Structures are given as structure tokens and as C-alpha cells.
Amino acid sequence: MTPSLLQALDVSCERGGRQLFQPVQFELHAGAALHLEGDNGAGKTTLLRALSGLSPLSQGKVLWRGVPTQEAGSEFKRELLYLGHALGLKDELTALENVQLNAAMAGQSLRREEALQALATQGLKSRAHLPLRVLSQGQKRRVALARLQVAQAKLWLLDEPFVALDADAVQALQVLLQQHVALGGALVFTSHQTVNLGAAVQSLRLQA
């Protein structure tokens, strides 16, 4: 078996001094996916943020390639792509500029033509040069998905990525996730929808 990429060891989180879920443990290898499940308010988003380093743990530790993520530092961040509810897009920039900026911040070389092609694949060819603030919420999510399409990050942490997408976009995203896993990437995601990744997907349900 390939060495694990991401490990959560006896991990839990708190909100307002209250433990959100019972401590969890899991190990994620290259070419594998983990579906985080739980009731609303169970702490799925908080756990995703904690795995990414954006929220603190109340106990336990997270390892990347066997090293605590705090110690892995910039190496871990280069291999991480986190997509949360806020999307991390800038309204004053165009769709194209958002895709290019995200790649630059990840230290990734991305040609303008590649960014435009990613947006065209998401049905945004005619919207590529418009400022994000004039796009619909669904179109903004497609811009975020275009970032996924060109990302070189090994680990994707996605919080409800299928929200506000039409049927065609949902299908396209499923194919994109399948490709990421098939090429040796790792994926942790939340979703209220049934997701077919064409591969074995682990499930982890958070318990209060």
C-alpha cells in the first residue's frame, strides 16, 4: 500500500467551548477520497477548515506525509487546495484574473490560454473578462471550479462543492473529481448529494 498523505489522529474541534464531535481518526492515501458526513451543525465545515490549517484543533493532530501540518508549513500549503462556502474569489477581479491569481498564489505557472480554456469548459467563455461582482452565484461557483480544473495541488478539501450547480455542472464536477483521484490525488469533501467518483470512497460520519 502507498504511504498515507493525510492523517488525522484523535482529532476534534470546539465552538464556544463546546466539543463539536467525538474525536476522529482516518488515513488518506494517494488515489483515495473521504466523504465527511453528519447532521447540520455536526462540525463538518469546522473539521475541513482544521484539516487545512484555517481553524484550530481542540485536540489531536493532523499529519501531511507523516509530518504535522504546522511543521510542513509552505510545503503543505503548496499541495493543498481548499474550497469553502466563501469560494475565496475577489469580486473586483475578472473571472480570468481570479483563476490566474489563484495559480500564482499556489506558485503554479499557468498560461493565459489554459485559464481561458478552463473557464470555457465551465461554460464561462463569454464571462471570462467580466468582473466577478456581475456574475450570478452559480457562475461564481463555476469560476471556483475552473480553478480546480487547472490546479496542481495533491490534496483537495471541498465543502459542499455541488451547491448552486445545474445538472450539467454537477456531472462535469464529478468527472473532474474522478480524474483527480484517478491521477493519484487525494480528496476530502462534504456533500448532501450522492457522488459517484468511480472509485472506493471512504465515509466518516461525525458524531456529537
Stockholm file with secondary structure:
# STOCKHOLM 1.0

chainA/1-208         MTPSLLQALDVSCERGGRQLFQPVQFELHAGAALHLEGDNGAGKTTLLRALSGLSPLSQGKVLWRGVPTQEAGSEFKRELLYLGHALGLKDELTALENVQLNAAMAGQSLRREEALQALATQGLKSRAHLPLRVLSQGQKRRVALARLQVAQAKLWLLDEPFVALDADAVQALQVLLQQHVALGGALVFTSHQTVNLGAAVQSLRLQA
#=GR chainA/1-208 SS CCCEEEEEEEEECEETTEECSCCEEEEEETTEEEEEECCTTSSHHHHHHHHHTSSCCSEEEEEETTEEHHHHTHHHHHTEEEECTTTTCCTTSBHHHHHHHHHHHTTCCCCHHHHHHHHHHTTCGGGTTSBGGGSCHHHHHHHHHHHHHHCCCSEEEEESTTTTCCHHHHHHHHHHHHHHHHTTCEEEEECSSCCCCSSCEEEEECCC
#=GC SS_cons         CCCEEEEEEEEECEETTEECSCCEEEEEETTEEEEEECCTTSSHHHHHHHHHTSSCCSEEEEEETTEEHHHHTHHHHHTEEEECTTTTCCTTSBHHHHHHHHHHHTTCCCCHHHHHHHHHHTTCGGGTTSBGGGSCHHHHHHHHHHHHHHCCCSEEEEESTTTTCCHHHHHHHHHHHHHHHHTTCEEEEECSSCCCCSSCEEEEECCC
//
